[in-house]
Amino acid sequence: MNKQVGTVVSKQSFLKGGGYAKEEYEGLLVSADVENGVYNIGVQLQEDRVLVVDQAKDSEVHHKLHEWVPRIQEVQNLYDVGKVQSED
């Protein structure tokens, strides 16, 4: 499953096909893309919406996670996580 950084996908789609999936920190999800040999890193926006923010090879996944942890809240704020959205 090939993910594009910056794409909002369903949580099910983000986790689908991955040989490994984990919520490393609250709001930060990691899923292995076995087919492409990378880990997808995503910020959870809603219960079933995830923003793919990065991809990392096995050797760099821990470094990438530490880069994203302090940015979780910032990303969620950009997408108004927790605010009621109306459809006008």
All heavy atoms as an XYZ file, in Angstrom:
697
protein
N       0.850     -1.173      0.000
C       0.000      0.000      0.000
C       0.895      1.235      0.000
O       1.702      1.411      0.886
C      -0.889     -0.026      1.240
C      -1.644      1.237      1.461
S      -2.663      1.112      2.919
C      -4.218      0.823      2.124
N       0.760      2.060     -0.972
C       1.600      3.245     -1.110
C       0.865      4.457     -0.551
O      -0.228      4.769     -0.976
C       1.943      3.461     -2.582
C       3.013      4.499     -2.782
O       3.647      4.932     -1.834
N       3.214      4.897     -4.018
N       1.479      5.128      0.403
C       0.871      6.302      1.031
C       1.553      7.555      0.531
O       2.736      7.556      0.252
C       1.041      6.250      2.552
C       0.384      5.082      3.208
C      -1.090      5.282      3.259
C      -1.717      4.138      4.019
N      -3.048      3.889      3.688
N       0.810      8.610      0.433
C       1.379      9.889      0.066
C       1.365     10.787      1.289
O       0.331     10.977      1.924
C       0.573     10.550     -1.054
C       0.727      9.873     -2.381
C       0.023     10.668     -3.466
O      -0.897     11.411     -3.212
N       0.493     10.506     -4.681
N       2.518     11.354      1.593
C       2.624     12.282      2.706
C       1.714     13.470      2.433
O       1.673     13.991      1.325
C       4.090     12.720      2.897
C       4.202     13.806      3.938
C       4.957     11.529      3.261
N       0.968     13.875      3.439
C       0.048     14.996      3.302
C      -1.371     14.584      2.967
O      -2.254     15.414      2.903
N      -1.601     13.312      2.798
C      -2.921     12.803      2.451
C      -3.684     12.414      3.709
O      -3.134     11.788      4.605
C      -2.796     11.561      1.538
O      -2.053     11.916      0.383
C      -4.148     11.035      1.133
N      -4.955     12.788      3.774
C      -5.823     12.359      4.863
C      -6.518     11.079      4.404
O      -7.133     11.050      3.338
C      -6.864     13.439      5.225
C      -7.810     12.924      6.308
C      -6.174     14.719      5.682
N      -6.364     10.033      5.207
C      -6.944      8.736      4.879
C      -7.740      8.232      6.077
O      -7.596      8.744      7.186
C      -5.848      7.701      4.498
C      -5.091      8.135      3.257
C      -4.885      7.459      5.647
N      -8.541      7.218      5.854
C      -9.251      6.610      6.975
C      -8.241      5.834      7.822
O      -7.206      5.380      7.320
C     -10.350      5.672      6.482
O      -9.785      4.506      5.921
N      -8.541      5.696      9.090
C      -7.654      4.952      9.982
C      -7.539      3.510      9.507
O      -6.456      2.927      9.531
C      -8.178      5.009     11.416
C      -7.244      4.390     12.434
C      -7.763      4.608     13.840
C      -6.845      4.015     14.875
N      -7.389      4.227     16.240
N      -8.637      2.948      9.046
C      -8.643      1.577      8.547
C      -7.693      1.442      7.357
O      -6.922      0.499      7.265
C     -10.061      1.161      8.148
C     -10.144     -0.251      7.610
C     -11.574     -0.611      7.204
O     -12.481      0.214      7.270
N     -11.756     -1.831      6.783
N      -7.734      2.394      6.448
C      -6.859      2.379      5.289
C      -5.396      2.542      5.705
O      -4.504      1.899      5.153
C      -7.247      3.498      4.325
O      -6.333      3.584      3.264
N      -5.140      3.397      6.679
C      -3.779      3.633      7.157
C      -3.180      2.358      7.741
O      -2.013      2.049      7.531
C      -3.779      4.741      8.216
C      -2.410      5.089      8.733
C      -1.585      5.933      8.014
C      -1.949      4.577      9.931
C      -0.316      6.262      8.484
C      -0.692      4.900     10.408
C       0.123      5.744      9.682
N      -3.995      1.611      8.470
C      -3.503      0.406      9.131
C      -3.562     -0.833      8.244
O      -2.888     -1.823      8.516
C      -4.307      0.156     10.414
C      -4.236      1.269     11.459
C      -5.179      0.971     12.608
C      -2.815      1.456     11.952
N      -4.345     -0.776      7.182
C      -4.542     -1.921      6.307
C      -3.258     -2.308      5.574
O      -2.537     -1.458      5.088
C      -5.626     -1.592      5.268
C      -6.013     -2.756      4.400
C      -7.117     -2.333      3.449
C      -7.534     -3.487      2.580
N      -8.598     -3.109      1.668
N      -3.013     -3.587      5.503
C      -1.865     -4.078      4.747
C      -0.550     -3.959      5.474
O       0.480     -4.382      4.975
N      -0.577     -3.375      6.647
C       0.656     -3.218      7.401
C       0.954     -4.456      8.222
O       0.066     -5.052      8.817
N       2.198     -4.841      8.235
C       2.603     -5.976      9.048
C       2.774     -5.575     10.499
O       2.941     -6.400     11.380
N       2.731     -4.279     10.747
C       2.944     -3.743     12.088
C       2.186     -2.433     12.194
O       2.198     -1.636     11.270
C       4.445     -3.479     12.286
C       4.799     -2.686     13.513
C       4.994     -3.313     14.732
C       4.942     -1.310     13.448
C       5.332     -2.590     15.859
C       5.284     -0.574     14.582
C       5.473     -1.217     15.777
O       5.806     -0.487     16.884
N       1.522     -2.250     13.293
C       0.830     -0.983     13.520
C       0.833     -0.695     15.010
O       0.640     -1.597     15.819
C      -0.601     -1.055     13.007
N       1.085      0.538     15.353
C       1.155      0.889     16.757
C       0.872      2.373     16.937
O       1.218      3.172     16.083
C       2.549      0.574     17.297
C       2.711      0.818     18.777
C       4.060      0.352     19.263
C       4.155      0.548     20.766
N       5.448      0.143     21.287
N       0.241      2.692     18.056
C       0.090      4.090     18.432
C       1.230      4.372     19.402
O       1.176      4.035     20.574
C      -1.267      4.352     19.087
C      -1.481      5.810     19.371
C      -2.919      6.144     19.743
O      -3.782      5.258     19.712
O      -3.146      7.307     20.072
N       2.311      4.939     18.869
C       3.515      5.201     19.656
C       3.240      6.182     20.788
O       3.662      5.984     21.904
C       4.616      5.778     18.764
C       5.344      4.742     17.941
C       6.238      3.840     18.770
O       6.891      4.298     19.716
O       6.270      2.648     18.453
N       2.589      7.264     20.460
C       2.238      8.306     21.414
C       0.811      8.693     21.092
O       0.372      8.542     19.960
C       3.152      9.525     21.247
C       4.606      9.187     21.437
C       5.404      8.826     20.358
C       5.180      9.200     22.704
C       6.742      8.489     20.534
C       6.513      8.870     22.883
C       7.287      8.512     21.795
O       8.588      8.187     21.980
N       0.087      9.228     22.057
C      -1.301      9.575     21.797
C      -1.393     10.525     20.614
O      -0.772     11.581     20.598
C      -1.933     10.218     23.024
C      -3.414     10.437     22.847
C      -4.109     10.843     24.131
O      -3.535     10.656     25.214
O      -5.223     11.348     24.022
N      -2.102     10.082     19.590
C      -2.290     10.893     18.397
C      -1.302     10.624     17.281
O      -1.469     11.116     16.177
N      -0.260      9.820     17.544
C       0.743      9.512     16.519
C       0.704      8.018     16.225
O       0.915      7.195     17.111
C       2.139      9.921     17.003
C       3.249      9.877     15.964
C       2.999     10.917     14.865
C       4.600     10.137     16.604
N       0.408      7.681     14.975
C       0.292      6.287     14.576
C       1.431      5.895     13.635
O       1.887      6.714     12.838
C      -1.036      6.052     13.845
C      -2.301      6.390     14.616
C      -3.499      6.332     13.686
C      -2.488      5.434     15.761
N       1.841      4.648     13.737
C       2.879      4.111     12.866
C       2.358      2.810     12.278
O       1.806      1.978     12.979
C       4.184      3.822     13.652
C       5.246      3.252     12.735
C       4.686      5.063     14.336
N       2.536      2.663     10.974
C       2.103      1.447     10.290
C       3.179      1.039      9.298
O       3.668      1.871      8.527
C       0.789      1.703      9.555
O       0.389      0.549      8.839
N       3.533     -0.233      9.337
C       4.544     -0.732      8.405
C       3.916     -0.985      7.046
O       2.873     -1.611      6.936
C       5.165     -2.017      8.935
N       4.541     -0.492      6.015
C       4.140     -0.754      4.636
C       5.120     -1.799      4.122
O       6.174     -1.479      3.583
C       4.218      0.533      3.820
C       3.750      0.355      2.385
O       3.682     -0.803      1.916
O       3.474      1.370      1.734
N       4.788     -3.053      4.332
C       5.678     -4.168      4.011
C       6.007     -4.202      2.530
O       7.146     -4.440      2.140
C       5.048     -5.503      4.476
C       5.928     -6.675      4.105
C       4.779     -5.477      5.968
N       5.014     -3.918      1.709
C       5.192     -3.968      0.257
C       6.276     -3.003     -0.226
O       7.055     -3.307     -1.115
C       3.863     -3.648     -0.426
C       3.890     -3.780     -1.932
C       2.522     -3.499     -2.524
O       1.534     -4.080     -2.028
O       2.453     -2.687     -3.467
N       6.336     -1.812      0.376
C       7.296     -0.792     -0.041
C       8.492     -0.654      0.894
O       9.368      0.174      0.664
C       6.593      0.556     -0.176
C       5.583      0.539     -1.304
O       5.929      0.289     -2.455
N       4.319      0.765     -0.981
N       8.501     -1.415      1.979
C       9.629     -1.415      2.893
C       9.811     -0.140      3.689
O      10.946      0.242      4.002
N       8.717      0.529      4.034
C       8.797      1.756      4.827
C       7.750      1.722      5.941
O       6.836      0.913      5.931
C       8.573      3.024      3.965
C       9.667      3.197      2.944
C       7.203      3.012      3.311
N       7.923      2.627      6.872
C       6.920      2.850      7.914
C       6.212      4.150      7.586
O       6.857      5.160      7.296
C       7.575      2.971      9.295
C       8.110      1.671      9.828
C       9.404      1.267      9.537
C       7.321      0.856     10.635
C       9.902      0.076     10.027
C       7.808     -0.339     11.134
C       9.099     -0.714     10.827
O       9.588     -1.900     11.312
N       4.892      4.130      7.634
C       4.100      5.341      7.467
C       3.835      5.921      8.847
O       3.501      5.197      9.783
C       2.773      5.027      6.772
C       2.985      4.625      5.335
O       3.611      5.343      4.576
N       2.487      3.460      4.975
N       4.004      7.210      8.971
C       3.783      7.902     10.231
C       2.603      8.845     10.019
O       2.582      9.610      9.050
C       5.040      8.683     10.654
C       6.218      7.712     10.803
C       4.780      9.464     11.942
C       7.559      8.374     10.978
N       1.621      8.758     10.910
C       0.421      9.580     10.754
C      -0.021     10.217     12.052
O       0.240      9.703     13.127
N      -0.689     11.342     11.935
C      -1.279     12.032     13.071
C      -2.788     11.813     12.988
O      -3.404     12.097     11.961
C      -0.946     13.535     13.052
C      -1.710     14.272     14.151
C       0.555     13.754     13.208
N      -3.361     11.299     14.067
C      -4.794     11.036     14.082
C      -5.543     12.344     14.255
O      -5.292     13.106     15.191
C      -5.149     10.069     15.207
C      -6.576      9.595     15.128
C      -6.822      8.368     15.984
O      -5.941      7.876     16.669
N      -8.044      7.872     15.932
N      -6.455     12.604     13.313
C      -7.235     13.833     13.325
C      -8.593     13.629     13.977
O      -9.098     14.503     14.665
C      -7.427     14.353     11.898
C      -6.142     14.618     11.106
C      -6.491     15.041      9.691
C      -5.283     15.664     11.800
N      -9.208     12.501     13.700
C     -10.495     12.121     14.275
C     -10.427     10.626     14.515
O      -9.447      9.975     14.174
C     -11.646     12.441     13.326
C     -11.864     13.916     13.117
C     -12.995     14.191     12.133
O     -13.397     13.329     11.364
N     -13.483     15.419     12.140
N     -11.486     10.077     15.067
C     -11.497      8.638     15.366
C     -11.122      7.805     14.147
O     -10.402      6.830     14.250
C     -12.878      8.218     15.882
C     -12.951      6.763     16.297
C     -12.017      6.404     17.440
O     -11.790      7.253     18.323
O     -11.507      5.265     17.450
N     -11.585      8.207     12.964
C     -11.299      7.424     11.764
C     -10.625      8.253     10.668
O     -10.800      7.975      9.497
C     -12.580      6.779     11.218
C     -12.260      5.765     10.125
O     -11.291      5.004     10.279
O     -12.968      5.762      9.091
N      -9.871      9.275     11.036
C      -9.128     10.064     10.034
C      -7.698     10.244     10.485
O      -7.445     10.641     11.619
C      -9.768     11.445      9.849
C     -11.049     11.394      9.060
C     -11.618     12.758      8.767
N     -10.574     13.711      8.411
C     -10.711     15.026      8.493
N     -11.827     15.546      8.922
N      -9.732     15.832      8.156
N      -6.779      9.951      9.577
C      -5.352     10.056      9.872
C      -4.691     10.853      8.753
O      -4.937     10.608      7.568
C      -4.705      8.645      9.953
C      -3.206      8.739     10.159
C      -5.349      7.823     11.064
N      -3.843     11.797      9.129
C      -3.048     12.553      8.174
C      -1.685     11.889      8.089
O      -0.974     11.793      9.088
C      -2.889     14.008      8.614
C      -1.924     14.864      7.784
C      -2.460     15.058      6.371
C      -1.667     16.192      8.468
N      -1.323     11.408      6.908
C      -0.009     10.809      6.712
C       0.998     11.953      6.669
O       0.944     12.801      5.777
C       0.052      9.980      5.412
C       1.425      9.337      5.261
C      -1.040      8.919      5.402
N       1.909     11.998      7.646
C       2.840     13.120      7.751
C       4.257     12.786      7.307
O       5.044     13.675      7.003
C       2.878     13.698      9.190
C       1.547     14.348      9.536
C       3.259     12.649     10.205
N       4.604     11.492      7.284
C       5.976     11.138      6.948
C       6.073      9.651      6.644
O       5.158      8.876      6.945
C       6.899     11.461      8.127
C       8.302     11.875      7.724
O       8.719     11.549      6.588
O       8.983     12.523      8.542
N       7.198      9.294      6.046
C       7.551      7.892      5.838
C       8.995      7.736      6.274
O       9.788      8.679      6.178
C       7.419      7.481      4.370
C       5.994      7.369      3.909
C       5.895      6.841      2.483
O       6.722      7.160      1.642
N       4.882      6.043      2.232
N       9.331      6.547      6.757
C      10.691      6.325      7.224
C      11.109      4.888      6.959
O      10.299      3.977      7.023
C      10.778      6.607      8.723
N      12.391      4.732      6.673
C      12.966      3.400      6.564
C      13.178      2.869      7.974
O      13.192      3.631      8.949
C      14.291      3.459      5.817
C      14.130      3.886      4.377
C      15.465      3.922      3.684
C      15.259      4.403      2.248
N      16.523      4.542      1.538
N      13.373      1.574      8.073
C      13.545      0.922      9.368
C      14.622      1.594     10.215
O      14.450      1.809     11.408
C      13.881     -0.565      9.166
C      13.892     -1.331     10.463
O      12.948     -1.154     11.266
O      14.851     -2.100     10.681
N      15.707      1.975      9.590
C      16.846      2.550     10.319
C      16.589      3.965     10.837
O      17.317      4.443     11.706
C      18.084      2.554      9.428
O      17.859      3.358      8.285
N      15.562      4.635     10.334
C      15.322      6.020     10.743
C      13.977      6.257     11.414
O      13.655      7.394     11.771
C      15.457      6.948      9.531
C      14.479      6.663      8.419
C      14.724      7.485      7.157
O      15.774      8.141      7.040
O      13.846      7.449      6.295
N      13.199      5.203     11.629
C      11.841      5.381     12.149
C      11.842      5.994     13.553
O      11.042      6.889     13.835
C      11.023      4.069     12.088
C      11.508      3.039     13.080
C       9.549      4.353     12.286
N      12.725      5.582     14.433
C      12.734      6.138     15.794
C      13.106      7.618     15.779
O      12.514      8.419     16.502
C      13.676      5.348     16.702
C      13.165      3.970     16.988
N      12.042      3.737     17.749
C      13.605      2.759     16.588
C      11.810      2.440     17.804
N      12.745      1.816     17.107
N      14.040      7.985     14.953
C      14.428      9.395     14.820
C      13.246     10.228     14.328
O      12.961     11.307     14.860
C      15.616      9.519     13.859
C      15.995     10.933     13.565
N      16.627     11.740     14.484
C      15.801     11.695     12.456
C      16.819     12.937     13.948
N      16.325     12.937     12.721
N      12.543      9.724     13.320
C      11.390     10.441     12.755
C      10.281     10.596     13.799
O       9.636     11.642     13.880
C      10.840      9.711     11.532
C      11.763      9.712     10.344
C      11.630     10.983      9.560
C      12.359     10.836      8.230
N      12.076     11.951      7.353
N      10.058      9.546     14.589
C       9.019      9.627     15.622
C       9.335     10.725     16.623
O       8.462     11.506     17.000
C       8.873      8.286     16.345
C       8.243      7.171     15.526
C       8.260      5.868     16.312
C       6.835      7.522     15.110
N      10.590     10.804     17.030
C      10.970     11.844     17.988
C      10.835     13.242     17.386
O      10.590     14.208     18.115
C      12.386     11.593     18.514
C      12.452     10.417     19.433
N      11.915     10.420     20.698
C      12.963      9.178     19.253
C      12.089      9.249     21.260
N      12.726      8.470     20.408
N      10.961     13.363     16.078
C      10.739     14.652     15.420
C       9.266     15.037     15.438
O       8.925     16.215     15.551
C      11.218     14.612     13.962
C      12.699     14.607     13.770
C      13.090     14.560     12.297
O      12.201     14.397     11.426
O      14.286     14.681     12.023
N       8.382     14.035     15.306
C       6.954     14.324     15.178
C       6.229     14.461     16.508
O       5.201     15.145     16.578
C       6.277     13.266     14.303
C       6.519     13.554     12.866
C       7.394     12.926     12.026
C       5.921     14.593     12.096
N       7.365     13.513     10.791
C       6.467     14.535     10.800
C       4.971     15.571     12.364
C       6.089     15.417      9.791
C       4.598     16.457     11.355
C       5.166     16.365     10.092
N       6.723     13.849     17.570
C       6.022     13.900     18.854
C       5.704     15.332     19.281
O       4.550     15.632     19.625
C       6.803     13.143     19.951
C       6.254     13.443     21.336
C       6.752     11.647     19.680
N       6.662     16.263     19.263
C       6.318     17.622     19.700
C       5.408     18.377     18.729
O       4.894     19.445     19.061
C       7.677     18.328     19.816
C       8.662     17.475     19.132
C       8.077     16.116     18.978
N       5.173     17.818     17.558
C       4.368     18.503     16.545
C       2.939     17.967     16.437
O       2.141     18.479     15.658
C       5.071     18.381     15.190
C       6.440     19.065     15.216
C       7.215     18.844     13.961
N       6.575     19.507     12.829
C       6.934     19.308     11.572
N       7.912     18.482     11.277
N       6.320     19.938     10.596
N       2.608     16.938     17.212
C       1.274     16.326     17.136
C       0.184     17.368     17.350
O      -0.733     17.505     16.537
C       1.120     15.179     18.160
C       2.077     14.036     17.836
C      -0.328     14.679     18.186
C       2.174     12.989     18.940
N       0.277     18.110     18.443
C      -0.749     19.100     18.772
C      -0.833     20.185     17.714
O      -1.923     20.628     17.334
C      -0.456     19.723     20.144
C      -1.590     20.568     20.675
C      -2.800     19.741     21.048
O      -2.672     18.719     21.698
N      -3.964     20.172     20.626
N       0.304     20.605     17.192
C       0.340     21.635     16.144
C      -0.418     21.175     14.896
O      -1.230     21.913     14.338
C       1.802     21.928     15.787
C       1.998     22.878     14.640
C       3.461     22.986     14.215
O       4.352     22.599     14.981
O       3.691     23.459     13.087
N      -0.178     19.950     14.489
C      -0.849     19.405     13.301
C      -2.343     19.279     13.568
O      -3.167     19.656     12.733
C      -0.246     18.046     12.897
C      -1.072     17.382     11.801
C       1.197     18.214     12.436
N      -2.704     18.765     14.734
C      -4.117     18.607     15.060
C      -4.817     19.966     15.099
O      -5.955     20.091     14.661
C      -4.280     17.866     16.387
C      -3.906     16.405     16.268
C      -3.973     15.665     17.588
O      -3.794     16.246     18.657
N      -4.216     14.367     17.514
N      -4.141     20.985     15.598
C      -4.734     22.329     15.621
C      -4.959     22.865     14.218
O      -5.953     23.545     13.958
C      -3.853     23.289     16.421
C      -3.923     23.039     17.906
O      -4.839     22.393     18.405
N      -2.929     23.519     18.623
N      -4.043     22.578     13.300
C      -4.209     23.017     11.910
C      -5.460     22.424     11.278
O      -6.072     23.026     10.405
C      -2.990     22.627     11.074
C      -1.724     23.440     11.314
C      -0.554     22.821     10.550
C      -1.923     24.887     10.879
N      -5.835     21.230     11.719
C      -7.010     20.552     11.176
C      -8.209     20.671     12.109
O      -9.178     19.940     11.978
C      -6.684     19.078     10.909
C      -5.870     18.904      9.645
C      -4.499     19.081      9.648
C      -6.502     18.590      8.447
C      -3.751     18.941      8.483
C      -5.769     18.447      7.284
C      -4.399     18.624      7.309
O      -3.664     18.491      6.155
N      -8.145     21.593     13.065
C      -9.244     21.862     13.991
C      -9.742     20.610     14.706
O     -10.944     20.404     14.867
C     -10.420     22.536     13.269
C     -10.065     23.917     12.771
O      -9.256     24.596     13.428
O     -10.587     24.323     11.718
N      -8.821     19.761     15.127
C      -9.200     18.548     15.848
C      -9.879     18.942     17.150
O      -9.408     19.809     17.877
C      -7.955     17.665     16.122
C      -8.310     16.501     17.034
C      -7.394     17.155     14.822
N     -11.004     18.307     17.413
C     -11.747     18.586     18.634
C     -12.806     19.658     18.485
O     -13.618     19.833     19.359
N     -12.786     20.365     17.377
C     -13.804     21.390     17.139
C     -14.912     20.810     16.283
O     -14.663     20.004     15.402
C     -13.189     22.609     16.428
C     -12.153     23.309     17.265
C     -11.579     24.480     16.534
C     -10.481     25.141     17.354
N      -9.829     26.220     16.627
N     -16.119     21.229     16.532
C     -17.257     20.772     15.748
C     -17.202     21.458     14.386
O     -17.078     22.671     14.304
C     -18.583     21.091     16.455
C     -19.759     20.702     15.586
C     -18.640     20.397     17.802
N     -17.267     20.643     13.359
C     -17.237     21.192     12.007
C     -18.628     21.074     11.393
O     -19.243     20.045     11.440
C     -16.228     20.442     11.136
C     -14.813     20.596     11.635
C     -13.831     19.849     10.764
O     -14.200     19.263      9.757
N     -12.579     19.875     11.139
N     -19.104     22.172     10.816
C     -20.411     22.153     10.157
C     -20.223     22.070      8.655
O     -19.224     22.548      8.119
C     -21.198     23.406     10.531
O     -20.541     24.543     10.042
N     -21.178     21.460      8.030
C     -21.168     21.361      6.567
C     -22.197     22.324      6.019
O     -23.374     22.087      6.075
C     -21.478     19.925      6.138
C     -20.413     18.947      6.559
C     -20.717     17.542      6.076
O     -21.504     17.389      5.134
O     -20.169     16.602      6.652
N     -21.737     23.456      5.523
C     -22.645     24.475      4.985
C     -22.815     24.299      3.506
O     -21.961     24.013      2.773
C     -22.126     25.879      5.278
C     -22.137     26.176      6.780
O     -23.082     25.714      7.446
O     -21.219     26.862      7.257
